[in-house]
């Protein structure tokens, strides 16, 4: 992904700011709160002349993504390694919860975050990474000892997590085409506000009036004579039956609540942490074409208007900072398209693909593939690091364009990325011996009353579900897919696309 390196600097606040919209969530009464305070100012609200600790500005915990570095895990070790990676996610989630519920202690003690949160987290992560080493070496695999250095975590302050200050990228990849035009709009200045209904986002700087963003969508690669120009649409509904869970069967098989956020599921109806390939074949489908048993799933979008939903007191929901009313898309289009450079081969049975990155707040935008826009603007503006505020009469649109190059051998990889790739953005050609497969595209439309930003506060904010430490940033949007077909459907899709027809 390209990056816009132009960053807007915001002057440091001259007074301490305590944005203390705190909400007691769940039966355990976990308090999520954000305090944005200058490190050297006094504040009578704290009961006298006190010097704020620098840690009071800490917004989240940033830990290296170990899973992305594991590219050569033996098949016999993958389930055990996946379970340990899920423990790393749980450790970060627990550490963030402690960070969010100890703001006063942080303000009183400059060393609190390091001594009570980050230090113990490092010890837990070191032990977990060592168990990963043991799992890999036990079956004869090799372990890169430098991965042990990934145990250490750091913290990000409020400025470092403000939209437009890190990454600064407005466009993303649409159909493999990189969009880097248009300057990122920063509506929030220094990150202020209540950090959303749960205290962990979104904030004012995460939103932009789409009518004020310069066009940034570039043209697609020119079609060559060997292009596959057809398309295949599968109609699978909008998850009106509310098929949800917080599992992550691709990344964390066998681990309940492995995603730490809620997914919408369409297509295959029996997808959870304990599903297997055999389960998928028996799962039934919401798709009109009953030969399409594929699993299509994505994080839910919620409106944060003070309302609650069924998971307010549940893991992955309110207990982990994913709050508000869940929105069902008013439209959900699933479409397979061809390659501008070549014919496509059929997708292999049980192929797994994850597009985007749920952890861009701490990982950076290298694997970001989020696209946010509004109806009437999709051909002009696509946003990655901000949510659009759409004009009246226009709806919010999320689109996904999956990797469409396959290594020809593997249905998954250790880090769930290296077996598939995006084509070259200029030519559309797959490189390094990869083969073109049908490009899965998804378009989700939501009817959302436009949020308003007044004095750094967001009213009626909306946000995508995510890991609590990722602060509900729009760039963390991602989508998951498992290809499961019967009756020769995979070949029918490829043949339709290769012959230039429009099928369903």
C-alpha positions in Angstrom: 0.0 0.0 0.0 1.3 3.4 -0.8 1.3 6.1 1.9 0.8 9.8 1.9 3.7 11.0 4.0 2.4 14.5 4.4 1.3 14.8 8.0 -0.5 17.6 9.6 1.0 18.6 12.9 -1.2 19.8 15.7 0.2 22.1 18.4 0.3 20.7 21.9 -2.5 21.7 24.1 -1.7 24.4 26.6 -4.0 23.0 29.2 -4.8 19.6 30.4 -7.8 18.1 28.8 -9.8 15.4 30.6 -12.4 14.0 28.3 -14.0 11.8 30.8 -17.0 10.2 29.1 -16.8 6.9 31.0 -19.3 4.1 30.7 -19.7 1.2 33.1 -20.1 -1.8 30.9 -21.0 -5.4 31.7 -21.8 -7.2 34.9 -18.3 -6.7 36.1 -18.6 -2.9 35.9 -15.5 -2.4 33.8 -15.0 1.3 33.3 -13.7 2.5 29.9 -12.6 6.1 30.0 -10.2 8.4 28.1 -8.3 11.2 29.7 -6.3 13.4 27.4 -4.0 15.4 29.6 -0.8 17.4 29.1 2.1 15.9 30.9 3.1 19.1 32.8 -0.1 20.9 33.7 -2.0 21.2 36.9 -5.7 20.4 37.1 -7.8 21.2 40.1 -10.2 18.5 39.1 -7.7 16.0 40.5 -7.8 17.7 43.9 -5.0 20.2 44.0 -1.8 21.1 42.3 -0.6 17.9 40.7 1.8 17.3 37.9 0.4 15.0 35.3 2.3 11.9 34.4 3.3 11.5 30.8 1.5 8.2 30.8 -1.8 10.0 31.2 -1.8 10.7 27.5 -1.4 7.0 26.6 -4.3 6.0 24.3 -3.5 2.4 23.5 -0.9 -0.4 23.7 1.1 -1.3 20.6 2.5 -4.8 20.3 4.3 -6.4 17.4 2.0 -8.7 15.4 3.8 -12.1 15.9 1.4 -14.0 13.6 2.4 -11.9 10.5 6.0 -12.9 11.0 5.3 -16.7 11.1 5.6 -17.7 7.5 7.0 -21.2 7.8 5.0 -23.0 10.4 4.8 -26.8 9.8 1.3 -28.0 9.2 1.5 -30.3 12.2 2.1 -27.3 14.5 -0.4 -24.8 13.1 -3.3 -25.5 15.4 -1.1 -25.3 18.5 0.5 -22.1 17.2 -2.8 -20.6 16.4 -4.0 -21.2 19.9 -0.9 -19.5 21.3 -1.4 -16.5 18.9 -5.0 -16.2 20.2 -3.5 -16.0 23.7 -1.4 -13.1 22.6 -4.5 -11.3 21.4 -6.2 -12.0 24.7 -3.3 -10.7 26.7 -3.3 -7.5 24.8 -7.1 -7.1 25.3 -6.7 -7.7 29.0 -3.8 -5.2 29.2 -5.8 -2.6 27.3 -8.7 -3.1 29.7 -6.4 -2.4 32.6 -5.0 0.7 30.8 -8.5 2.0 30.3 -9.7 1.5 33.8 -6.6 2.9 35.7 -6.4 6.5 34.3 -6.2 8.1 37.7 -3.4 5.8 38.9 -1.6 6.7 35.7 -2.0 10.4 36.3 -0.6 10.0 39.8 2.4 7.8 38.9 4.5 8.3 35.8 5.8 4.7 36.0 2.4 3.1 36.4 1.9 2.0 32.8 5.3 0.5 32.5 5.4 -1.2 35.8 1.8 -2.4 36.1 0.8 -3.0 32.5 3.5 -3.0 29.8 6.1 -4.8 31.9 3.9 -7.7 33.0 2.5 -7.9 29.5 6.0 -8.5 28.1 6.6 -11.3 30.5 3.3 -13.1 29.4 4.1 -12.6 25.8 7.7 -13.9 26.1 6.3 -17.1 27.7 3.7 -17.5 25.0 6.2 -16.9 22.2 8.5 -19.5 23.7 5.6 -22.0 23.6 5.2 -21.2 19.9 8.9 -22.0 19.5 8.4 -25.3 21.3 5.4 -26.2 19.2 7.3 -25.5 15.9 10.6 -27.2 16.9 8.7 -30.3 18.3 7.6 -31.2 14.8 11.0 -30.5 13.2 10.4 -26.9 12.1 12.8 -24.1 12.5 12.1 -21.0 14.7 13.6 -17.6 14.0 15.0 -16.7 17.4 14.7 -13.0 16.6 10.9 -13.4 17.0 11.5 -13.6 20.8 12.3 -9.9 20.6 8.6 -9.3 19.7 7.6 -9.8 23.3 8.1 -6.1 24.1 5.2 -3.7 23.6 5.1 0.1 23.6 2.4 2.7 24.0 0.8 5.2 21.6 -0.3 8.6 22.8 -3.4 10.4 21.6 -1.6 12.3 18.9 -0.1 9.2 17.5 -3.5 7.6 17.0 -5.3 10.6 15.5 -6.5 10.2 12.0 -4.3 12.1 9.5 -1.2 12.0 11.7 -0.2 8.4 11.3 -0.5 6.9 7.8 -2.3 9.9 6.4 -3.6 7.8 3.5 -7.0 8.6 2.1 -7.3 6.0 -0.7 -6.8 2.3 -0.6 -6.8 -0.4 -3.2 -9.9 -0.8 -5.3 -9.7 -4.0 -7.4 -6.0 -4.0 -6.9 -5.6 -0.4 -8.1 -3.9 1.9 -5.7 -5.5 5.2 -4.9 -3.2 7.7 -3.3 -4.7 10.9 -4.6 -6.4 13.5 -2.4 -5.1 15.0 0.8 -6.3 13.4 4.0 -8.8 15.7 5.8 -8.4 16.1 9.6 -11.5 17.4 11.1 -10.6 16.8 14.7 -7.3 18.6 15.3 -5.8 17.2 18.4 -7.7 14.0 19.3 -10.4 15.1 21.7 -13.9 14.1 22.6 -15.2 11.2 24.5 -13.6 8.4 22.5 -17.0 7.1 21.5 -19.6 5.5 23.7 -17.2 3.1 25.3 -14.2 5.4 25.6 -12.1 3.6 22.9 -13.2 5.4 19.8 -14.2 6.7 17.4 -13.2 10.3 17.9 -13.8 13.4 15.9 -10.7 13.1 13.8 -11.9 9.7 12.6 -14.6 11.4 10.5 -14.6 13.6 7.4 -17.2 15.4 5.4 -16.9 13.5 2.1 -18.0 16.5 0.1 -14.8 18.2 1.2 -12.4 15.5 0.1 -10.6 15.8 -3.2 -11.3 13.0 -5.8 -8.8 10.2 -5.3 -10.0 7.3 -7.3 -7.7 6.3 -10.2 -8.5 4.3 -13.2 -8.1 0.6 -13.4 -5.5 -1.2 -15.5 -6.3 -1.3 -19.2 -7.8 -4.7 -20.3 -5.5 -6.8 -22.4 -6.6 -9.1 -25.2 -6.4 -12.1 -22.8 -8.5 -10.4 -20.2 -11.3 -12.2 -18.5 -14.2 -9.8 -18.7 -17.2 -11.6 -17.2 -18.7 -11.5 -13.8 -20.7 -13.7 -11.4 -23.1 -12.4 -8.8 -24.1 -14.6 -5.8 -27.1 -13.4 -3.8 -26.7 -14.3 -0.1 -28.7 -11.7 1.8 -27.7 -9.1 4.4 -27.7 -11.3 7.5 -31.2 -10.3 8.3 -31.4 -13.5 10.4 -28.6 -12.1 12.7 -26.1 -14.9 12.3 -23.3 -13.5 14.6 -20.4 -14.7 16.6 -17.1 -13.3 17.9 -15.0 -16.3 16.7 -12.3 -16.3 14.1 -12.1 -19.8 12.5 -9.3 -18.8 10.1 -6.9 -17.2 12.5 -8.0 -18.8 15.8 -9.6 -22.2 15.1 -10.9 -23.9 18.3 -10.8 -20.6 20.3 -14.0 -19.1 21.5 -14.1 -15.3 21.1 -10.9 -15.4 19.1 -11.8 -12.2 17.2 -12.8 -10.2 20.3 -15.4 -8.5 18.1 -18.6 -9.5 16.4 -19.0 -10.7 12.8 -21.9 -10.7 10.3 -22.1 -14.0 8.4 -23.8 -14.7 5.1 -23.4 -17.7 2.9 -22.5 -20.7 5.1 -24.6 -20.9 8.2 -22.4 -23.0 10.4 -19.2 -21.0 10.8 -17.7 -20.8 14.3 -14.4 -21.4 15.9 -14.9 -25.2 15.9 -16.0 -25.5 12.2 -14.1 -27.8 9.9 -14.1 -28.4 6.2 -16.6 -31.2 6.7 -18.8 -28.8 8.8 -18.8 -26.3 6.0 -20.2 -28.9 3.6 -23.0 -29.6 6.0 -23.7 -26.0 7.0 -26.4 -24.9 4.6 -26.3 -21.5 3.1 -28.2 -18.2 2.9 -27.3 -17.9 -0.8 -30.0 -18.3 -3.4 -27.6 -20.6 -5.3 -27.5 -23.6 -2.9 -24.3 -24.8 -4.4 -22.6 -21.7 -2.8 -21.7 -22.9 0.7 -18.9 -20.3 0.9 -18.5 -18.3 4.1 -18.5 -14.5 3.8 -18.1 -12.6 7.0 -17.1 -9.2 8.2 -17.1 -7.1 11.4 -20.4 -5.5 12.2 -21.0 -1.7 12.1 -22.6 -0.1 15.1 -24.3 3.3 15.6 -23.2 4.8 18.9 -26.2 6.9 19.8 -26.6 5.7 23.4 -28.5 2.5 22.4 -27.4 -1.0 23.3 -27.6 -4.4 21.7 -27.9 -8.0 22.8 -24.1 -8.3 23.5 -23.8 -5.3 25.8 -22.6 -7.6 28.6 -20.8 -10.2 26.5 -17.2 -10.9 25.5 -16.5 -9.4 22.1 -19.3 -7.0 22.7 -19.7 -4.4 25.5 -17.2 -6.1 27.7 -14.5 -5.3 25.2 -15.6 -1.9 24.1 -17.8 -2.9 21.1 -20.9 -1.0 22.0 -24.0 0.5 20.4 -26.7 -0.8 18.1 -25.7 -3.2 15.4 -26.7 -2.1 11.9 -27.8 -4.5 9.3 -26.7 -3.5 5.7 -29.6 -2.4 3.5 -27.7 -4.0 0.6 -24.9 -6.6 0.3 -23.5 -7.4 -3.1 -21.1 -10.3 -3.6 -19.6 -10.4 -7.0 -16.7 -12.2 -8.7 -14.9 -10.5 -11.5 -12.0 -11.3 -13.8 -8.5 -10.2 -14.5 -7.6 -7.4 -16.9 -4.5 -9.3 -17.9 -5.5 -13.0 -18.2 -8.0 -15.8 -17.9 -8.7 -17.0 -14.4 -8.5 -20.5 -12.8 -11.2 -21.8 -10.5 -10.8 -21.2 -6.8 -9.7 -24.3 -5.0 -12.1 -25.8 -2.5 -11.7 -24.4 1.1 -9.4 -21.6 0.0 -9.1 -19.0 2.8 -8.6 -15.3 2.2 -8.4 -12.4 4.6 -8.3 -9.0 3.1 -7.4 -5.9 5.1 -5.8 -5.8 8.6 -7.8 -5.6 11.9 -4.7 -4.2 13.6 -3.6 -1.2 11.5 -3.7 1.2 14.5 -0.6 -0.6 15.8 0.7 -2.4 12.7 0.5 0.5 10.3 -1.2 0.6 6.9 0.9 -2.0 5.1 -1.9 -4.5 4.8 -4.8 -2.0 5.1 -7.5 -2.5 2.4 -10.4 -0.6 3.8 -12.7 1.4 1.5 -15.3 3.8 2.9 -17.4 6.0 0.7 -21.0 7.3 0.2 -23.5 6.5 -2.5 -23.0 9.0 -5.3 -19.3 9.4 -4.5 -17.9 5.8 -4.9 -16.3 6.6 -8.3 -14.7 9.7 -6.9 -13.6 9.2 -3.3 -12.6 6.2 -1.3 -11.4 6.6 2.3 -9.1 4.3 4.3 -8.2 6.2 7.5 -11.5 8.1 8.0 -15.2 7.4 8.1 -17.3 9.5 5.7 -19.9 11.9 6.8 -22.4 11.5 3.9 -24.8 14.2 2.8 -28.5 13.8 3.4 -29.9 11.2 1.1 -26.6 9.4 0.6 -25.7 6.1 2.3 -22.5 4.9 3.8 -20.7 2.2 1.6 -18.0 -0.3 2.6 -16.3 -2.1 -0.2 -13.8 -4.9 -0.3 -11.6 -6.2 -3.1 -9.9 -9.4 -2.2 -6.5 -10.7 -3.3 -6.9 -12.3 -6.8 -3.6 -14.0 -7.3 -3.1 -17.5 -5.8 0.1 -19.5 -5.4 -1.5 -22.5 -7.1 -0.8 -24.9 -4.2 -2.0 -23.8 -0.8 -5.5 -23.1 0.5 -4.0 -21.2 3.5 -0.6 -20.1 4.8 0.9 -19.8 8.3 0.2 -16.0 8.4 -2.9 -16.3 6.3 -1.5 -14.0 3.7 1.4 -15.3 1.6 -0.6 -17.9 -0.3 -2.5 -15.1 -2.1 -1.5 -11.7 -3.4 -2.8 -8.6 -5.2 -1.9 -8.2 -8.8 0.4 -5.5 -10.0 -1.7 -2.3 -9.7 -0.5 -0.9 -13.0 -0.8 -3.9 -15.2 -3.1 -6.3 -13.3 -0.6 -9.1 -13.8 0.0 -11.7 -11.1 3.7 -12.1 -10.3 6.0 -14.7 -8.9 4.3 -17.7 -10.5 0.9 -16.9 -9.0 -2.2 -17.6 -10.9 -5.2 -15.3 -11.4 -8.4 -16.4 -9.7 -11.8 -14.8 -9.7 -11.6 -11.5 -7.8 -14.1 -11.5 -4.9 -15.6 -8.1 -4.4 -18.1 -7.1 -1.8 -20.2 -3.9 -1.4 -22.1 -3.2 1.8 -24.5 -0.3 2.1 -25.7 1.2 5.4 -28.4 3.8 6.0 -26.9 6.0 8.7 -28.0 9.5 9.8 -24.9 11.7 9.3 -22.8 12.1 12.4 -22.1 15.7 13.5 -18.9 17.0 14.9 -19.2 20.0 17.2 -16.3 21.3 19.3 -14.4 18.1 18.9 -17.4 16.0 20.0 -19.1 13.5 17.7 -22.8 13.0 17.9 -24.4 9.8 16.5 -21.0 8.3 15.7 -20.7 5.0 13.9 -17.8 2.6 13.9 -16.7 -0.9 12.8 -16.2 -3.5 15.5 -12.6 -4.4 16.3 -10.1 -5.4 18.9 -10.5 -2.9 21.8 -6.9 -1.7 21.6 -7.4 -0.7 18.0 -9.7 2.2 18.9 -12.3 1.5 16.2 -10.2 3.1 13.5 -11.7 2.9 10.0 -8.5 1.5 8.6 -8.9 -1.6 10.7 -11.9 -2.8 8.5 -11.3 -6.2 7.1 -13.2 -9.1 5.5 -12.9 -12.9 5.6 -13.8 -15.6 3.0 -13.7 -19.4 2.8 -14.5 -20.8 -0.6 -16.9 -23.8 -0.4 -18.8 -25.0 -3.4 -20.6 -28.0 -4.7 -22.0 -29.1 -8.1 -19.0 -27.8 -10.0 -19.9 -24.2 -9.1 -16.2 -23.0 -8.8 -15.6 -24.1 -12.4 -18.9 -22.5 -13.5 -17.8 -19.2 -12.0 -14.4 -19.3 -13.7 -15.9 -20.3 -17.1 -18.5 -17.5 -16.9 -15.8 -14.9 -16.2 -13.5 -16.2 -18.8 -16.2 -16.2 -21.5 -17.1 -12.6 -20.8 -20.7 -13.3 -19.6 -22.6 -11.8 -16.7 -24.0 -14.6 -14.6 -25.6 -15.4 -11.3 
